Amino acid sequence: MSGDVNKDTEKIEKEGQQTSALLMKGATILVIAGIVSKIFGAIFRIPLTNMIGAEGQAYYSAAYAVYNLLFVIATAGFPVAISRMVSSRIAEGDFINAHKSYKMAMKVSWALGIVSFIIMYFGAGVIANAYKNPGSEASMKAISLALLFTPLVASMRGYYQGRQDMKPTGVTEVIEQMVRVAAGLTLAFMFYKTSLVNAAAGATFGASAGIMAAFLTMMFIYSRDKGTREKLFEQSVIRQESDKNRLKELLGFLIPITIGSSVMPIMFNIDAGIIPRRLLATGWDRVMAEKLYGLMGGFCDPIINLPNIFIDAICISLMPAVTTAFTLKNKEDLDDHIKTGLKTMMVITYPCAIGLIVLAKPILTMLFYKKYDEALMAVPALQILALSIITLAIMRTFSTSLQGIGKMMLPVWNLLIGAAVKAVVSYILLGIPAVNINGAALGSVIAYVTAGILNYRALKKYTDVTLDMKSIFIKPLAAALIMGASAVIVYKLLFMVTARNSVSTLVAIIIAAAVYFVTAFKTGAVTKDEIELMPKGDLIYRLAVRLKVAK
């Protein structure tokens, strides 16, 4: 009897390790794709900002603020909703209804895409005037075409994510960015000589071209996957589900997720609406107010968004893992997945945030050397926003975990509370001339802290998860602080010798990364078991042993 129990225990532990390995493998695939995509994004945004400056970025950023809101309403809920519906059915061996759920979602997403396109294209003039930014109308129309395809691509990505296959998502993300950069920069350069309005519109059309390319690629992947799907259908359990019940379940997930996902773009639209008006009200002229707003969108956002690669990747992989453990009522796996996701977030976001805080000025002036004075103005905002990388990561981990256990509306209400706090804080601080744009940055940090605390309280209530504060938070922070100190020392020494900012900055970043690799092992921020969950983790650990970093 005891032998059978031991075998069952070993089987459960093995399955849990396999699921954790899938989580890390999926996250790694998405991180690699995200890094490649962000490199292309940097290739796009940095020369674009050097070309059109803060004024052109004001048009570009306003268009993206509106697009992102409609994008979320029409799109953002689908990957999470479909991933959850598909993964829960696959956990029970029901491959047929998993696929039927996806087909249902495709119909709904297509309808929402058409509606959102009509709203943005034909309402562009009204929205631009409401923002006191009439030059952004052309950019809004140029990017509106993307809304026809983003919901479809999102649904297809969600289907494969539910199957814990992250490759289609990774491939299409890279292709989308490649085409976006090529088309956007080409058109911006072509129209730059006519006006900044046209150049910004050409740049935003790149998003439309990119998502169309991603859709065609996803259709190709889906058609090649036909044989695999048919084999899964043959293995499937047979269970009756009506279209009505599937639609009801889809909407039950989709509506709260979409509302919750809309809060982030609403926060950006709060910035788009409040920042120029408050700056004008406190004595700044229109040109300077637009320039200050452009600092956030053009100089800070491209840099701050880089760590979001890791945050998004971990959350996408965490969702089906948490859902599967919750569906199978496996409390041990559920706790392990939540803690693994959160610790991975901290190991990654701590060094990103601290690195940006200590090297904000060198990084900004290196990237935006043609707009040196504006880059200097953006330094305080970037340093404040760097803190939001950590607070956002914590908030998103808890939010994803709550959605994975079926508590869809809780993260929504919590983030709405955070957005309300941001609106108040931003409004007050933007009215202080000495604070100006930095008030909006601080408002974002406080919003994520507020929502994160509320999410944790809810997660603790429903899962009774216990967090190891030392392992998850303190050890990674210690390693990151040592890394930050090394970055400052190396940069200052090199700059004294070479007087070249770019060389000093790049070398400081490389050495700081090496220092973090060492200190992460030495402080116990990462362990052998955690490293080996990663793809090629055994090779990474053997390298650490060979370098005498680990034992």
VENTACOR-V556548 format. One record per residue. N is the residue number from 1. RES is the residue in one letter. PSI is psi in radians with two decimals (* if undefined). Layout:
BEGIN
n	res	psi
N	RES	PSI
N	RES	PSI
END
This chain:
BEGIN
n	res	psi
1	M	-0.82
2	S	-0.57
3	G	-0.71
4	D	-0.71
5	V	-0.75
6	N	-0.71
7	K	-0.75
8	D	-0.72
9	T	-0.77
10	E	-0.69
11	K	-0.79
12	I	-0.77
13	E	-0.70
14	K	-0.76
15	E	-0.67
16	G	-0.73
17	Q	-0.68
18	Q	-0.71
19	T	-0.73
20	S	-0.67
21	A	-0.71
22	L	-0.71
23	L	-0.85
24	M	-0.66
25	K	-0.80
26	G	-0.76
27	A	-0.69
28	T	-0.76
29	I	-0.80
30	L	-0.58
31	V	-0.81
32	I	-0.82
33	A	-0.70
34	G	-0.70
35	I	-0.81
36	V	-0.77
37	S	-0.74
38	K	-0.54
39	I	-0.79
40	F	-0.66
41	G	-0.70
42	A	-0.70
43	I	-0.55
44	F	-0.97
45	R	-0.65
46	I	-0.93
47	P	-0.54
48	L	-0.78
49	T	-0.69
50	N	-0.49
51	M	-0.89
52	I	-0.19
53	G	-2.95
54	A	-0.61
55	E	-0.85
56	G	-0.61
57	Q	-0.48
58	A	-0.68
59	Y	-0.80
60	Y	-0.82
61	S	-0.66
62	A	-0.72
63	A	-0.73
64	Y	-0.54
65	A	-0.76
66	V	-0.80
67	Y	-0.78
68	N	-0.63
69	L	-0.86
70	L	-0.61
71	F	-0.79
72	V	-0.79
73	I	-0.74
74	A	-0.28
75	T	-0.85
76	A	-0.54
77	G	-0.39
78	F	-0.85
79	P	-0.75
80	V	-0.82
81	A	-0.82
82	I	-0.73
83	S	-0.75
84	R	-0.76
85	M	-0.74
86	V	-0.83
87	S	-0.64
88	S	-0.63
89	R	-0.70
90	I	-0.63
91	A	-0.48
92	E	0.12
93	G	0.25
94	D	1.37
95	F	-0.54
96	I	-0.89
97	N	-0.42
98	A	-0.75
99	H	-0.66
100	K	-0.58
101	S	-0.71
102	Y	-0.76
103	K	-0.68
104	M	-0.75
105	A	-0.61
106	M	-0.69
107	K	-0.76
108	V	-0.72
109	S	-0.63
110	W	-0.75
111	A	-0.75
112	L	-0.61
113	G	-0.74
114	I	-0.80
115	V	-0.79
116	S	-0.64
117	F	-0.82
118	I	-0.76
119	I	-0.81
120	M	-0.73
121	Y	-0.87
122	F	-0.25
123	G	0.11
124	A	-0.77
125	G	-0.78
126	V	-0.77
127	I	-0.78
128	A	-0.73
129	N	-0.62
130	A	-0.56
131	Y	0.02
132	K	0.64
133	N	1.13
134	P	-0.42
135	G	-0.21
136	S	-0.09
137	E	-0.80
138	A	-0.67
139	S	-0.66
140	M	-0.73
141	K	-0.65
142	A	-0.61
143	I	-0.20
144	S	-0.52
145	L	-0.51
146	A	-0.48
147	L	-0.30
148	L	-0.50
149	F	-0.47
150	T	-0.68
151	P	-0.66
152	L	-0.80
153	V	-0.70
154	A	-0.71
155	S	-0.73
156	M	-0.69
157	R	-0.73
158	G	-0.64
159	Y	-0.82
160	Y	-0.57
161	Q	-0.66
162	G	-0.51
163	R	0.07
164	Q	0.62
165	D	1.81
166	M	-0.09
167	K	-0.81
168	P	-0.68
169	T	-0.81
170	G	-0.80
171	V	-0.83
172	T	-0.52
173	E	-0.74
174	V	-0.81
175	I	-0.72
176	E	-0.79
177	Q	-0.66
178	M	-0.85
179	V	-0.68
180	R	-0.80
181	V	-0.84
182	A	-0.85
183	A	-0.78
184	G	-0.82
185	L	-0.68
186	T	-0.83
187	L	-0.67
188	A	-0.73
189	F	-0.71
190	M	-0.68
191	F	-0.10
192	Y	-0.65
193	K	-0.32
194	T	-0.86
195	S	2.79
196	L	-0.54
197	V	-0.82
198	N	-0.65
199	A	-0.75
200	A	-0.68
201	A	-0.72
202	G	-0.69
203	A	-0.72
204	T	-0.48
205	F	-0.39
206	G	-0.60
207	A	-0.67
208	S	-0.78
209	A	-0.70
210	G	-0.77
211	I	-0.51
212	M	-0.71
213	A	-0.68
214	A	-0.68
215	F	-0.79
216	L	-0.69
217	T	-0.76
218	M	-0.64
219	M	-0.67
220	F	-0.78
221	I	-0.75
222	Y	-0.69
223	S	-0.64
224	R	-0.36
225	D	0.03
226	K	-0.77
227	G	-0.74
228	T	-0.75
229	R	-0.73
230	E	-0.65
231	K	-0.69
232	L	-0.66
233	F	-0.65
234	E	-0.55
235	Q	-0.15
236	S	2.54
237	V	2.69
238	I	2.07
239	R	2.34
240	Q	2.23
241	E	2.35
242	S	2.68
243	D	-0.62
244	K	-0.77
245	N	-0.65
246	R	-0.76
247	L	-0.72
248	K	-0.76
249	E	-0.75
250	L	-0.86
251	L	-0.57
252	G	-0.58
253	F	-0.75
254	L	-0.79
255	I	-0.93
256	P	-0.64
257	I	-0.75
258	T	-0.76
259	I	-0.79
260	G	-0.74
261	S	-0.45
262	S	-0.35
263	V	-0.69
264	M	-0.91
265	P	-0.57
266	I	-0.68
267	M	-0.71
268	F	-0.61
269	N	-0.49
270	I	-0.78
271	D	-0.81
272	A	-0.60
273	G	-0.68
274	I	-0.77
275	I	-0.99
276	P	-0.72
277	R	-0.78
278	R	-0.65
279	L	-0.70
280	L	-0.69
281	A	-0.41
282	T	0.17
283	G	-0.12
284	W	2.50
285	D	2.94
286	R	-0.74
287	V	-0.77
288	M	-0.62
289	A	-0.76
290	E	-0.64
291	K	-0.74
292	L	-0.71
293	Y	-0.66
294	G	-0.41
295	L	-0.69
296	M	-0.92
297	G	-0.66
298	G	-0.58
299	F	-0.72
300	C	-0.83
301	D	-0.76
302	P	-0.56
303	I	-0.81
304	I	-0.55
305	N	-0.29
306	L	-0.84
307	P	-0.31
308	N	-0.35
309	I	-0.87
310	F	-0.72
311	I	-0.84
312	D	-0.78
313	A	-0.78
314	I	-0.73
315	C	-0.72
316	I	-0.72
317	S	-0.54
318	L	-0.64
319	M	-1.00
320	P	-0.53
321	A	-0.79
322	V	-0.75
323	T	-0.78
324	T	-0.82
325	A	-0.70
326	F	-0.71
327	T	-0.69
328	L	0.05
329	K	0.70
330	N	1.59
331	K	-0.68
332	E	-0.83
333	D	-0.69
334	L	-0.85
335	D	-0.77
336	D	-0.75
337	H	-0.75
338	I	-0.80
339	K	-0.66
340	T	-0.77
341	G	-0.78
342	L	-0.74
343	K	-0.70
344	T	-0.70
345	M	-0.82
346	M	-0.72
347	V	-0.56
348	I	-0.78
349	T	-0.50
350	Y	-0.95
351	P	-0.60
352	C	-0.84
353	A	-0.84
354	I	-0.67
355	G	-0.73
356	L	-0.59
357	I	-0.83
358	V	-0.40
359	L	0.41
360	A	-0.87
361	K	-0.88
362	P	-0.70
363	I	-0.82
364	L	-0.78
365	T	-0.41
366	M	-0.79
367	L	-0.66
368	F	0.92
369	Y	-0.46
370	K	-0.28
371	K	0.93
372	Y	-0.82
373	D	-0.72
374	E	-0.63
375	A	-0.72
376	L	-0.66
377	M	-0.48
378	A	-0.15
379	V	-0.91
380	P	-0.69
381	A	-0.72
382	L	-0.72
383	Q	-0.69
384	I	-0.80
385	L	-0.44
386	A	-0.61
387	L	-0.53
388	S	-0.35
389	I	-0.78
390	I	-0.85
391	T	-0.62
392	L	-0.72
393	A	-0.77
394	I	-0.82
395	M	-0.76
396	R	-0.65
397	T	-0.84
398	F	-0.67
399	S	-0.81
400	T	-0.71
401	S	-0.71
402	L	-0.73
403	Q	-0.61
404	G	-0.49
405	I	0.17
406	G	0.03
407	K	1.31
408	M	-0.67
409	M	-0.41
410	L	-0.88
411	P	-0.50
412	V	-0.92
413	W	-0.69
414	N	-0.70
415	L	-0.58
416	L	-0.69
417	I	-0.74
418	G	-0.70
419	A	-0.67
420	A	-0.72
421	V	-0.73
422	K	-0.77
423	A	-0.75
424	V	-0.84
425	V	-0.81
426	S	-0.78
427	Y	-0.78
428	I	-0.86
429	L	-0.58
430	L	-0.41
431	G	-0.07
432	I	1.92
433	P	-0.65
434	A	-0.41
435	V	-0.80
436	N	-2.12
437	I	-0.43
438	N	-0.39
439	G	-0.68
440	A	-0.65
441	A	-0.78
442	L	-0.60
443	G	-0.67
444	S	-0.75
445	V	-0.82
446	I	-0.62
447	A	-0.79
448	Y	-0.63
449	V	-0.80
450	T	-0.89
451	A	-0.65
452	G	-0.75
453	I	-0.76
454	L	-0.69
455	N	-0.73
456	Y	-0.74
457	R	-0.71
458	A	-0.73
459	L	-0.70
460	K	-0.68
461	K	-0.73
462	Y	-0.34
463	T	-0.29
464	D	0.58
465	V	2.44
466	T	2.16
467	L	2.34
468	D	1.68
469	M	-0.70
470	K	-0.82
471	S	-0.74
472	I	-0.72
473	F	-0.85
474	I	-0.84
475	K	-0.82
476	P	-0.62
477	L	-0.73
478	A	-0.79
479	A	-0.70
480	A	-0.63
481	L	-0.71
482	I	-0.75
483	M	-0.79
484	G	-0.73
485	A	-0.72
486	S	-0.64
487	A	-0.76
488	V	-0.80
489	I	-0.84
490	V	-0.77
491	Y	-0.84
492	K	-0.72
493	L	-0.80
494	L	-0.69
495	F	-0.58
496	M	-0.60
497	V	-0.78
498	T	-0.46
499	A	0.41
500	R	2.00
501	N	-0.78
502	S	-0.83
503	V	-0.81
504	S	-0.71
505	T	-0.85
506	L	-0.76
507	V	-0.71
508	A	-0.70
509	I	-0.76
510	I	-0.81
511	I	-0.68
512	A	-0.68
513	A	-0.72
514	A	-0.72
515	V	-0.72
516	Y	-0.66
517	F	-0.76
518	V	-0.88
519	T	-0.48
520	A	-0.66
521	F	-0.76
522	K	-0.63
523	T	-0.14
524	G	0.29
525	A	-0.57
526	V	2.59
527	T	2.93
528	K	-0.82
529	D	-0.70
530	E	-0.72
531	I	-0.70
532	E	-0.21
533	L	-0.37
534	M	2.69
535	P	2.30
536	K	0.40
537	G	-0.58
538	D	-0.64
539	L	-0.70
540	I	-0.75
541	Y	-0.69
542	R	-0.63
543	L	-0.74
544	A	-0.68
545	V	-0.76
546	R	-0.61
547	L	0.03
548	K	0.51
549	V	-0.62
550	A	2.88
551	K	*
END
